[in-house]
Amino acid sequence: MFPRTAFTVTVNPKIPPRLKRLEELANNLWYSWDRATRTLFSRLDPVLWEAVGHNPKAFLKRVDESVLLKATEDRIFMASYNSILSTYDSYHDAPSALNGSKSLGPQDQVAYFCFEFGFHESLPIYSGGLGILAGDHCKAASDLHLPFVAIGLLYRQGYFFQTIDRLGNQQVTYTVSDFGDLPVTPVMHPDGSSMQIEVPLPGRPVIAKVWQVRIGHVMLYLLDTDLPENSPQDRNITHNLYGGDKAMRIEQEIMLGMGGVRALHALGIEPTVWHINEGHAAFMILERIHNLVQQGLDFASALESVAVNTVFTTHTAVPAGHDHFPAEMMQTYFDSFYRDLHISYEEFMALGHIPGSPDFNMTALAIHGSRTHNGVSKIHGGVSADICRDLWPQIEPEENPISYITNGVHVPTFLAQEWADLFDRYLGYEWRNKMCDDDYWSRIDAIPDHLFWSVRQSLKSQMFYGIRSRIAEQNARNRGSEAHLDRLLKFVDPINPSVLTIGFARRFATYKRAALLFENLDWLRRIVLDQERPVLLIFAGKAHPADVPGQDLIRRISQIANFPEFEGRLLLIEGYDLRLARRLVAGVDVWLNNPIYPLEASGTSGMKAGINGAINLSVLDGWWGEGYDGKNGWAIKPGPEDMEGVVRDKEESRALYEILQDQVVPLFYNYGKLGYSSNWVKMAKHSMKSLLPRYNATRMVDEYVSKFYRSASKKGASYAADDFSGARNIAAWKAKIRQAWPGVSLRRLDAPVERIYFDETLDFKVAVKLNNLAPGDVIVELLICRQFKTTRLGNFQHFQLECTGMQDSGEHLFELKLTPELCGKQEYFIRVYPYHSLLTHPLEMGLMVWL
Ligand SMILES: *Cc1c(COP(=O)(O)O)cnc(C)c1O
């Protein structure tokens, strides 16, 4: 080639006035759950639509002017454009029919912080379940018209795109986003300059630009440090999600937590509830304390004031999964900061302290700096309470303040269009407002079986089309022949999608045991190679680039897929993302999940499958522990927690094969004259109607509002009123209690009675040494329960003892007269703990003395 200069010029179309509002549609993530909007764009130019990765904004910058002009002449196109705009306007104007917004006051504002957000493949700032859950939380907040904003980081490279080579090695490519193509816009000041905030890092300030993303009614603000004002290193802070070393991570987390608070301040937003979704964002607590200390409040009162309206949700079931930073690093980054708070280094480090580790733990900070904490399923609530038990050293984990709200998925995003259409016909248009109404969803029974089945088949067929093109692309890149491709796709027949199809797709984290199904290949062969009743297995998922065992799993599955007898029966599809997820959860017959109990905090992909009529086959862990009702799918009962890994895999894979062989395959292929199994349809319907009204994001966000947000907001206001007198009182009271507590003790005065008759009364007398505390500072309590083999504290009835005076010894006398209501042997305990009416949780101090 001759030496020459390539000049470029980009030509953007001029959007015709009649289509002007396409730009509005492209800049509102509403399109991520409104399929009609996405279809509208794709109809303009399907090839370009694919080429820009389903991104309306990038599409509008590249579509030919002639296409747009032609569309304005196309009456059918214009009709759907106008109909979409009218739906769009009524969504954005209408007051909500749901209760969510009503339970928060007009001045309320929830700020929701998360490290990643997954709304749609066109905004690649998510990696997996956590981000998508956060996206669904925002979408449901919009549906509920909540006063709600979200805060995150705008990653230039997002998460990686995955390909898998012929040997099964995961290949990682990062694409650099042009922010002009993303559905984000800079926040502008009235003078036309873009909003920036500044966050101090050691020795230099780092500037971040504030971007906004519209998600229906709510706004997401994203911070971006890739600015010429910053050094090259600092420009990299918001480059990739979960990339880089510990220093990069702490800088990202400082940016999100502290920068996020600064951005809200710059925006003039004053949240009344602060929600930390996973520990990454917990530094926001420090920034808020800092602000209050600068206003003149002491550290302890500032901490109380901040914590009382902060909600913390943990999503991790392994202690090692919680972020933590070495003490020296904390010293480097927070040296001047804690001095500003007028506290010692030790007091500062205590905020992130977990016994047994010198590191600063973000979960510990999040818990110390919040008064409402939860896990994301019933099982995970218990696991989290146990992991964090040392933060309330004198409290049994069962009673400590960690509760749970089970995750849910955003139904409009993940429900296939065919279902929405069928619901319109058989349930009525109002199904969208009946999301949590169990009775309403029993109407699914009114859908004729053959129509239900034909939707299932049609979704499977669409999935097969998608899989065919992906596998073809994969095969071509890996230099497979055409003949080989035919082999791979022999069961993937969109015209006759009759093969029983089992899907497994999620991050390839080792605890999810993607290879459990391959424990006993002979047994698996017997199941899937049946000539009459074939089985197709579809796998997809990414492993974190630093997760070597996760990548080994991909290689293992790829190798098995290449065994001649498994060719075409086991497909490993690359590039798992939201788009592929939507296809798979709707298209497969069975959704498989087999994590190591109890490590799956919740899991959400099974919910997405369930609402689309796929049937779950899953270990009773995470959400399935409560979702499974005996008839809506299949359950693998996990072995005991202390079971050795190898044994567990053997036992649980055996259960998996047995269920597949004895139940799943026979039920699916029990075709009658109808050409489908009516018992299968019965189970799928039952699964759909039992799961949809319960595992949706509206129910989830409604629960956050009614259980957490409302009370956090009220308590926050009461702590802050009168120049923070509530916060000051509680801080002073806690200091007094902490000081006196080691001297508090209990002594029983009455002689324990061993046997009484029904209707007789027991008279308990306890002397309590309060060590200068007042009787009103404590609760003395008797817990009683009929004795079972294993008695959980939750089964006990509680009775309070009343203070009746003081002994000469200086002890206070507490008494209770109790007439047991039940006969039989009863077990009881007596205990004392500090109590104040301003506390959020009665046991939040973590102090208790038992008799
Ligand atoms: C729902 C979803 C997940 C989470 O799936 P789990 O089974 O809960 O791990 C991960 N990635 C994508 C793309 C999803 O849509």
The ligand as an SDF file (V2000), in Angstrom:
LIG
                    3D

 15 15  0  0  0  0  0  0  0  0999 V2000
  -30.1220  -13.5860   35.6720 C   0  0  0  0  0  0  0  0  0  0  0  0
  -28.7490  -13.5210   35.1410 C   0  0  0  0  0  0  0  0  0  0  0  0
  -27.6720  -13.9500   35.9320 C   0  0  0  0  0  0  0  0  0  0  0  0
  -27.8530  -14.5150   37.3000 C   0  0  0  0  0  0  0  0  0  0  0  0
  -28.0630  -15.9060   37.1720 O   0  0  0  0  0  0  0  0  0  0  0  0
  -27.8710  -16.8760   38.4230 P   0  0  0  0  0  0  0  0  0  0  0  0
  -28.3520  -18.1950   37.9810 O   0  0  0  0  0  0  0  0  0  0  0  0
  -28.6840  -16.2770   39.4960 O   0  0  0  0  0  0  0  0  0  0  0  0
  -26.4340  -16.8700   38.7480 O   0  0  0  0  0  0  0  0  0  0  0  0
  -26.3900  -13.8700   35.4000 C   0  0  0  0  0  0  0  0  0  0  0  0
  -26.1720  -13.3830   34.1630 N   0  0  0  0  0  0  0  0  0  0  0  0
  -27.1840  -12.9700   33.3740 C   0  0  0  0  0  0  0  0  0  0  0  0
  -26.8610  -12.4480   32.0270 C   0  0  0  0  0  0  0  0  0  0  0  0
  -28.5030  -13.0200   33.8360 C   0  0  0  0  0  0  0  0  0  0  0  0
  -29.4950  -12.5880   33.0540 O   0  0  0  0  0  0  0  0  0  0  0  0
  1  2  1  0
  2  3  1  0
  2 14  2  0
  3  4  1  0
  3 10  2  0
  4  5  1  0
  5  6  1  0
  6  7  2  0
  6  8  1  0
  6  9  1  0
 10 11  1  0
 11 12  2  0
 12 13  1  0
 12 14  1  0
 14 15  1  0
M  END
$$$$
